[in-house]
Amino acid sequence: HIEPREDSYKIRVRKDGVMQKFMSLPRKPGIQLVACLKNMAMMDIAERRASQDGKILRKFEGNRMEFRCSTVPGKHGEKMVLRILNSDASQLNLDTLIHIESVRRDFRRIMNATNGIVIVSGPTGSGKSTTLAAALKEKDKGDTNIVTAEDPIEYDMGGDINQVQVNRAKGQTFAMILRTFLRQDPDVILIGETRDPETAESSMDAAETGHLVFTTLHANSSTSSLTRLLDMEVPKYKLNASVRGVLAQRLIRKVCTGCGIKRGVSESESIRFGIEEGTPVMYANALSAEEKSKRKRENTLCPKCSGIGYAWRVGVYELLEVNRDIQIAIAEKKPLKEIENIAVNKNNMLTLRKYGLELIKEGLTTFSELERVIQ
């Protein structure tokens, strides 16, 4: 994030989902930096009063790096954001991503259905594309025709997966590409995002005609994903006939193993989170800016997290399997909370919060991080 101020430019970085200060620049070098990056991204450097998009492609240590660039005119000049896309899909694996074995097993069963829709939901930057890329790589055994429509293409999945970039300027929308796919004998289809009624209905039709469709939705939980589809004017009978399961997800920071502190759960935490008092869990050793500077001078700053208290992230998942109980609840127009209660009490669904608490018990994250990410 390159952000103009009245007399300087501020550069911030989003690391593990949290914005952090990186450095400040005098105003003139800041303007030059933005102009240089716009030139590299094939943008119009003379145009400063309109938003622009572009991308920078480079190779670094043998890896292909792609930066999606976006500018917007602000009060004090152009703000520029560069999003790094990691195109290396070789490390993607559901065994690594989904930590709890029962959720991983149930998701594999749903994604190995012969037809229907599998939805992955969550806010921007919650790892939906990564989960779907791992699922498709697992399904790619050479005996199926797998096609994807993405915006942007984040991972080069390789194998026998055919990836298509959305191009709205040429009329290549998700719905249009999906209609084209259906004429190309697909077995598995990935629609990068369902954001309008046309795409939702086309996806349902594809699922009903014997295809397995994967897609993403912007929704806060697995049950709210169903109402999001109903809001898109998808009929209840189509929803019940097509949707196999909804995987809601978030990314939560892992407590640093270099400086994290292990201690027992307090009485108030036990009441609040339902974990037995005295159970040993991890707490992050997050330092203030002054303490970080002091530790840096003393050369005692944690080398793994630099005093942040967290390093890397882990997925938190909530898998709603749309079985007979859920289908009846949808058909009867039951409220969201009631559908969730059926999933939890009858079908043993782990909610995002319960999944997060399991990660806390395993010493992977903290109470404060769980509360920050999952309200």
ROGU-67067 format. One record per residue (C-alpha): residue number from 1; residue in three letters; x, y, z. Coordinates in nm, 3 decimals, always signed. Layout:
REM residues N
NUM, ALA, X, Y, Z;
...
REM end
This chain:
REM residues 375
1, HIS, +0.000, +0.000, +0.000;
2, ILE, +0.171, +0.322, -0.121;
3, GLU, -0.028, +0.603, +0.041;
4, PRO, +0.019, +0.977, -0.026;
5, ARG, +0.015, +1.223, +0.264;
6, GLU, +0.043, +1.604, +0.259;
7, ASP, +0.424, +1.609, +0.283;
8, SER, +0.528, +1.243, +0.245;
9, TYR, +0.438, +0.898, +0.115;
10, LYS, +0.366, +0.618, +0.358;
11, ILE, +0.426, +0.252, +0.265;
12, ARG, +0.238, -0.017, +0.455;
13, VAL, +0.228, -0.395, +0.408;
14, ARG, -0.050, -0.639, +0.490;
15, LYS, +0.128, -0.929, +0.656;
16, ASP, -0.071, -1.235, +0.767;
17, GLY, -0.391, -1.033, +0.716;
18, VAL, -0.292, -0.735, +0.935;
19, MET, -0.175, -0.394, +0.807;
20, GLN, +0.174, -0.299, +0.932;
21, LYS, +0.391, +0.010, +0.886;
22, PHE, +0.687, -0.047, +0.658;
23, MET, +0.851, +0.290, +0.580;
24, SER, +0.796, +0.656, +0.490;
25, LEU, +0.930, +0.845, +0.187;
26, PRO, +0.964, +1.215, +0.112;
27, ARG, +0.690, +1.331, -0.124;
28, LYS, +0.899, +1.366, -0.444;
29, PRO, +1.053, +1.013, -0.436;
30, GLY, +0.703, +0.880, -0.349;
31, ILE, +0.555, +1.036, -0.664;
32, GLN, +0.847, +0.897, -0.868;
33, LEU, +0.801, +0.550, -0.720;
34, VAL, +0.430, +0.543, -0.814;
35, ALA, +0.512, +0.666, -1.168;
36, CYS, +0.783, +0.398, -1.204;
37, LEU, +0.549, +0.118, -1.090;
38, LYS, +0.269, +0.246, -1.318;
39, ASN, +0.512, +0.233, -1.609;
40, MET, +0.609, -0.126, -1.521;
41, ALA, +0.238, -0.218, -1.497;
42, MET, +0.172, -0.073, -1.847;
43, MET, -0.055, +0.202, -1.708;
44, ASP, -0.086, +0.557, -1.842;
45, ILE, +0.158, +0.756, -1.625;
46, ALA, +0.017, +1.089, -1.751;
47, GLU, -0.332, +1.004, -1.619;
48, ARG, -0.349, +1.085, -1.248;
49, ARG, -0.715, +1.178, -1.207;
50, ALA, -0.875, +0.839, -1.289;
51, SER, -0.843, +0.491, -1.136;
52, GLN, -0.630, +0.242, -1.330;
53, ASP, -0.550, -0.129, -1.314;
54, GLY, -0.252, -0.322, -1.444;
55, LYS, -0.009, -0.601, -1.364;
56, ILE, +0.364, -0.648, -1.330;
57, LEU, +0.521, -0.984, -1.425;
58, ARG, +0.872, -1.067, -1.306;
59, LYS, +1.089, -1.368, -1.224;
60, PHE, +1.257, -1.393, -0.887;
61, GLU, +1.488, -1.681, -0.789;
62, GLY, +1.333, -1.893, -1.065;
63, ASN, +0.974, -1.825, -0.949;
64, ARG, +0.719, -1.636, -1.159;
65, MET, +0.593, -1.335, -0.963;
66, GLU, +0.273, -1.151, -1.054;
67, PHE, +0.166, -0.821, -0.898;
68, ARG, -0.188, -0.691, -0.956;
69, CYS, -0.167, -0.312, -0.943;
70, SER, -0.444, -0.064, -0.875;
71, THR, -0.434, +0.315, -0.843;
72, VAL, -0.696, +0.560, -0.716;
73, PRO, -0.672, +0.944, -0.704;
74, GLY, -0.683, +1.063, -0.342;
75, LYS, -0.679, +1.399, -0.166;
76, HIS, -0.297, +1.425, -0.166;
77, GLY, -0.217, +1.224, -0.480;
78, GLU, -0.239, +0.872, -0.620;
79, LYS, -0.269, +0.580, -0.380;
80, MET, -0.133, +0.257, -0.524;
81, VAL, -0.187, -0.100, -0.405;
82, LEU, +0.011, -0.399, -0.531;
83, ARG, -0.132, -0.744, -0.462;
84, ILE, +0.117, -1.029, -0.488;
85, LEU, -0.026, -1.342, -0.652;
86, ASN, +0.159, -1.661, -0.571;
87, SER, +0.134, -1.871, -0.887;
88, ASP, +0.317, -2.172, -0.737;
89, ALA, +0.048, -2.437, -0.683;
90, SER, +0.291, -2.725, -0.614;
91, GLN, +0.258, -2.687, -0.232;
92, LEU, -0.125, -2.689, -0.232;
93, ASN, -0.265, -2.982, -0.040;
94, LEU, -0.591, -3.032, +0.153;
95, ASP, -0.401, -3.232, +0.417;
96, THR, -0.196, -2.919, +0.491;
97, LEU, -0.482, -2.667, +0.465;
98, ILE, -0.764, -2.836, +0.662;
99, HIS, -0.615, -2.922, +1.000;
100, ILE, -0.904, -3.121, +1.153;
101, GLU, -0.930, -3.469, +1.000;
102, SER, -1.310, -3.512, +1.028;
103, VAL, -1.377, -3.185, +0.836;
104, ARG, -1.118, -3.279, +0.574;
105, ARG, -1.273, -3.626, +0.528;
106, ASP, -1.628, -3.488, +0.493;
107, PHE, -1.517, -3.219, +0.246;
108, ARG, -1.341, -3.483, +0.034;
109, ARG, -1.659, -3.691, +0.028;
110, ILE, -1.865, -3.390, -0.089;
111, MET, -1.614, -3.282, -0.356;
112, ASN, -1.601, -3.636, -0.497;
113, ALA, -1.974, -3.632, -0.583;
114, THR, -2.046, -3.687, -0.953;
115, ASN, -2.260, -3.371, -0.983;
116, GLY, -2.391, -3.074, -0.786;
117, ILE, -2.244, -2.751, -0.652;
118, VAL, -1.974, -2.716, -0.387;
119, ILE, -1.952, -2.361, -0.246;
120, VAL, -1.656, -2.208, -0.060;
121, SER, -1.755, -1.885, +0.115;
122, GLY, -1.583, -1.611, +0.312;
123, PRO, -1.469, -1.248, +0.288;
124, THR, -1.194, -1.124, +0.052;
125, GLY, -0.854, -1.265, +0.143;
126, SER, -0.985, -1.560, +0.344;
127, GLY, -0.809, -1.823, +0.130;
128, LYS, -1.105, -1.943, -0.082;
129, SER, -0.905, -1.960, -0.407;
130, THR, -0.628, -2.156, -0.234;
131, THR, -0.871, -2.417, -0.097;
132, LEU, -1.040, -2.459, -0.438;
133, ALA, -0.705, -2.484, -0.619;
134, ALA, -0.600, -2.762, -0.377;
135, ALA, -0.935, -2.942, -0.430;
136, LEU, -0.907, -2.927, -0.811;
137, LYS, -0.545, -3.044, -0.810;
138, GLU, -0.658, -3.344, -0.604;
139, LYS, -0.937, -3.420, -0.853;
140, ASP, -0.703, -3.388, -1.153;
141, LYS, -0.605, -3.749, -1.219;
142, GLY, -0.596, -3.722, -1.598;
143, ASP, -0.933, -3.891, -1.661;
144, THR, -1.158, -3.581, -1.625;
145, ASN, -1.207, -3.257, -1.817;
146, ILE, -1.160, -2.979, -1.558;
147, VAL, -1.222, -2.619, -1.669;
148, THR, -1.202, -2.298, -1.466;
149, ALA, -1.320, -1.937, -1.513;
150, GLU, -1.125, -1.705, -1.283;
151, ASP, -1.074, -1.333, -1.218;
152, PRO, -0.781, -1.317, -1.171;
153, ILE, -0.607, -1.653, -1.231;
154, GLU, -0.415, -1.675, -0.902;
155, TYR, -0.252, -2.017, -0.932;
156, ASP, -0.112, -2.194, -1.236;
157, MET, -0.263, -2.535, -1.151;
158, GLY, -0.087, -2.724, -1.430;
159, GLY, -0.176, -3.089, -1.500;
160, ASP, -0.481, -3.132, -1.723;
161, ILE, -0.671, -2.831, -1.581;
162, ASN, -0.777, -2.571, -1.839;
163, GLN, -0.790, -2.220, -1.692;
164, VAL, -0.972, -1.924, -1.850;
165, GLN, -0.934, -1.557, -1.754;
166, VAL, -1.252, -1.344, -1.725;
167, ASN, -1.243, -1.042, -1.959;
168, ARG, -1.548, -0.820, -1.914;
169, ALA, -1.431, -0.574, -2.183;
170, LYS, -1.469, -0.853, -2.440;
171, GLY, -1.795, -0.985, -2.291;
172, GLN, -1.618, -1.282, -2.130;
173, THR, -1.812, -1.274, -1.801;
174, PHE, -1.847, -1.570, -1.562;
175, ALA, -2.197, -1.648, -1.695;
176, MET, -2.085, -1.623, -2.060;
177, ILE, -1.779, -1.846, -2.009;
178, LEU, -1.994, -2.099, -1.818;
179, ARG, -2.234, -2.125, -2.112;
180, THR, -1.935, -2.185, -2.342;
181, PHE, -1.796, -2.451, -2.106;
182, LEU, -2.122, -2.647, -2.125;
183, ARG, -2.061, -2.693, -2.499;
184, GLN, -1.712, -2.832, -2.433;
185, ASP, -1.794, -3.161, -2.257;
186, PRO, -1.668, -3.073, -1.903;
187, ASP, -1.676, -3.300, -1.597;
188, VAL, -1.571, -3.044, -1.335;
189, ILE, -1.623, -2.666, -1.361;
190, LEU, -1.481, -2.393, -1.135;
191, ILE, -1.658, -2.056, -1.145;
192, GLY, -1.428, -1.814, -0.963;
193, GLU, -1.709, -1.614, -0.803;
194, THR, -2.091, -1.617, -0.801;
195, ARG, -2.190, -1.253, -0.765;
196, ASP, -2.511, -1.213, -0.970;
197, PRO, -2.838, -1.402, -1.037;
198, GLU, -2.735, -1.491, -1.393;
199, THR, -2.416, -1.669, -1.283;
200, ALA, -2.599, -1.838, -0.991;
201, GLU, -2.872, -1.975, -1.217;
202, SER, -2.624, -2.089, -1.485;
203, SER, -2.423, -2.273, -1.215;
204, MET, -2.739, -2.446, -1.086;
205, ASP, -2.834, -2.552, -1.439;
206, ALA, -2.484, -2.690, -1.499;
207, ALA, -2.504, -2.890, -1.173;
208, GLU, -2.849, -3.027, -1.261;
209, THR, -2.726, -3.149, -1.602;
210, GLY, -2.465, -3.379, -1.447;
211, HIS, -2.162, -3.156, -1.387;
212, LEU, -1.972, -3.095, -1.065;
213, VAL, -1.944, -2.717, -1.010;
214, PHE, -1.713, -2.542, -0.762;
215, THR, -1.766, -2.173, -0.686;
216, THR, -1.703, -1.904, -0.424;
217, LEU, -1.942, -1.665, -0.250;
218, HIS, -1.893, -1.360, -0.030;
219, ALA, -2.086, -1.464, +0.281;
220, ASN, -2.010, -1.467, +0.653;
221, SER, -2.102, -1.828, +0.734;
222, SER, -2.203, -2.152, +0.566;
223, THR, -2.575, -2.103, +0.643;
224, SER, -2.579, -1.737, +0.530;
225, SER, -2.440, -1.858, +0.194;
226, LEU, -2.770, -2.037, +0.135;
227, THR, -2.974, -1.721, +0.199;
228, ARG, -2.731, -1.527, -0.023;
229, LEU, -2.827, -1.762, -0.309;
230, LEU, -3.198, -1.725, -0.227;
231, ASP, -3.149, -1.345, -0.238;
232, MET, -3.010, -1.397, -0.591;
233, GLU, -3.353, -1.533, -0.685;
234, VAL, -3.241, -1.898, -0.697;
235, PRO, -3.557, -2.108, -0.639;
236, LYS, -3.555, -2.326, -0.325;
237, TYR, -3.611, -2.646, -0.527;
238, LYS, -3.301, -2.571, -0.739;
239, LEU, -3.096, -2.497, -0.430;
240, ASN, -3.197, -2.826, -0.266;
241, ALA, -3.140, -3.024, -0.585;
242, SER, -2.796, -2.877, -0.662;
243, VAL, -2.598, -2.770, -0.353;
244, ARG, -2.397, -3.056, -0.200;
245, GLY, -2.215, -2.857, +0.066;
246, VAL, -2.088, -2.515, +0.176;
247, LEU, -1.740, -2.464, +0.323;
248, ALA, -1.710, -2.130, +0.506;
249, GLN, -1.356, -2.026, +0.591;
250, ARG, -1.128, -1.766, +0.749;
251, LEU, -0.753, -1.732, +0.793;
252, ILE, -0.624, -1.692, +1.147;
253, ARG, -0.269, -1.609, +1.256;
254, LYS, -0.058, -1.882, +1.417;
255, VAL, +0.108, -1.795, +1.747;
256, CYS, +0.487, -1.764, +1.708;
257, THR, +0.663, -2.078, +1.828;
258, GLY, +0.979, -1.878, +1.903;
259, CYS, +0.837, -1.638, +2.164;
260, GLY, +0.482, -1.764, +2.243;
261, ILE, +0.400, -1.822, +2.611;
262, LYS, +0.220, -2.134, +2.740;
263, ARG, -0.003, -2.095, +3.046;
264, GLY, -0.327, -2.228, +3.186;
265, VAL, -0.672, -2.099, +3.090;
266, SER, -0.806, -1.846, +3.347;
267, GLU, -1.148, -1.875, +3.514;
268, SER, -1.300, -1.590, +3.307;
269, GLU, -1.165, -1.741, +2.981;
270, SER, -1.301, -2.080, +3.081;
271, ILE, -1.653, -1.935, +3.127;
272, ARG, -1.629, -1.735, +2.804;
273, PHE, -1.486, -1.999, +2.571;
274, GLY, -1.597, -2.326, +2.732;
275, ILE, -1.244, -2.467, +2.774;
276, GLU, -1.168, -2.625, +3.113;
277, GLU, -0.987, -2.394, +3.357;
278, GLY, -0.614, -2.466, +3.379;
279, THR, -0.590, -2.623, +3.031;
280, PRO, -0.246, -2.522, +2.892;
281, VAL, -0.282, -2.297, +2.584;
282, MET, -0.053, -2.055, +2.398;
283, TYR, -0.053, -1.676, +2.432;
284, ALA, +0.119, -1.437, +2.190;
285, ASN, +0.405, -1.219, +2.310;
286, ALA, +0.307, -0.910, +2.105;
287, LEU, +0.539, -0.616, +2.174;
288, SER, +0.471, -0.242, +2.155;
289, ALA, +0.667, -0.029, +1.904;
290, GLU, +0.891, +0.105, +2.186;
291, GLU, +0.958, -0.246, +2.319;
292, LYS, +1.042, -0.368, +1.965;
293, SER, +1.295, -0.084, +1.920;
294, LYS, +1.450, -0.157, +2.260;
295, ARG, +1.477, -0.533, +2.189;
296, LYS, +1.624, -0.457, +1.844;
297, ARG, +1.897, -0.244, +2.001;
298, GLU, +1.964, -0.518, +2.258;
299, ASN, +1.958, -0.781, +1.980;
300, THR, +1.696, -0.984, +2.172;
301, LEU, +1.408, -0.946, +1.924;
302, CYS, +1.244, -1.275, +1.821;
303, PRO, +1.392, -1.369, +1.478;
304, LYS, +1.076, -1.556, +1.373;
305, CYS, +0.811, -1.285, +1.419;
306, SER, +1.009, -0.963, +1.491;
307, GLY, +0.803, -0.898, +1.804;
308, ILE, +0.461, -0.927, +1.639;
309, GLY, +0.381, -1.244, +1.837;
310, TYR, +0.240, -1.431, +1.535;
311, ALA, +0.395, -1.594, +1.228;
312, TRP, +0.209, -1.747, +0.929;
313, ARG, -0.160, -1.838, +0.919;
314, VAL, -0.386, -2.143, +0.943;
315, GLY, -0.735, -2.198, +0.798;
316, VAL, -1.052, -2.206, +1.010;
317, TYR, -1.337, -2.397, +0.843;
318, GLU, -1.710, -2.461, +0.883;
319, LEU, -1.854, -2.734, +0.661;
320, LEU, -2.231, -2.746, +0.608;
321, GLU, -2.340, -3.064, +0.433;
322, VAL, -2.675, -3.008, +0.260;
323, ASN, -2.841, -3.337, +0.355;
324, ARG, -3.212, -3.424, +0.391;
325, ASP, -3.253, -3.239, +0.726;
326, ILE, -3.111, -2.916, +0.581;
327, GLN, -3.314, -2.950, +0.258;
328, ILE, -3.639, -2.979, +0.458;
329, ALA, -3.543, -2.673, +0.668;
330, ILE, -3.475, -2.469, +0.350;
331, ALA, -3.802, -2.582, +0.189;
332, GLU, -3.992, -2.482, +0.506;
333, LYS, -3.825, -2.136, +0.505;
334, LYS, -3.671, -2.190, +0.850;
335, PRO, -3.461, -1.894, +0.980;
336, LEU, -3.081, -1.903, +0.952;
337, LYS, -3.024, -1.971, +1.322;
338, GLU, -3.256, -2.273, +1.314;
339, ILE, -3.079, -2.421, +1.008;
340, GLU, -2.747, -2.374, +1.187;
341, ASN, -2.884, -2.543, +1.501;
342, ILE, -2.998, -2.844, +1.294;
343, ALA, -2.651, -2.866, +1.133;
344, VAL, -2.474, -2.843, +1.472;
345, ASN, -2.705, -3.061, +1.685;
346, LYS, -2.819, -3.323, +1.430;
347, ASN, -2.524, -3.336, +1.190;
348, ASN, -2.236, -3.250, +1.430;
349, MET, -2.119, -2.949, +1.225;
350, LEU, -1.817, -2.769, +1.369;
351, THR, -1.885, -2.393, +1.355;
352, LEU, -1.600, -2.152, +1.273;
353, ARG, -1.574, -2.067, +1.644;
354, LYS, -1.563, -2.434, +1.756;
355, TYR, -1.304, -2.515, +1.488;
356, GLY, -1.096, -2.219, +1.613;
357, LEU, -1.122, -2.342, +1.973;
358, GLU, -0.987, -2.681, +1.860;
359, LEU, -0.685, -2.499, +1.709;
360, ILE, -0.637, -2.314, +2.042;
361, LYS, -0.639, -2.645, +2.233;
362, GLU, -0.368, -2.770, +1.995;
363, GLY, -0.154, -2.462, +2.070;
364, LEU, -0.175, -2.319, +1.716;
365, THR, -0.345, -1.984, +1.788;
366, THR, -0.481, -1.767, +2.071;
367, PHE, -0.813, -1.650, +2.221;
368, SER, -0.749, -1.288, +2.117;
369, GLU, -0.677, -1.388, +1.756;
370, LEU, -0.994, -1.601, +1.743;
371, GLU, -1.200, -1.305, +1.871;
372, ARG, -1.036, -1.069, +1.620;
373, VAL, -1.121, -1.288, +1.320;
374, ILE, -1.447, -1.459, +1.421;
375, GLN, -1.717, -1.250, +1.587;
REM end
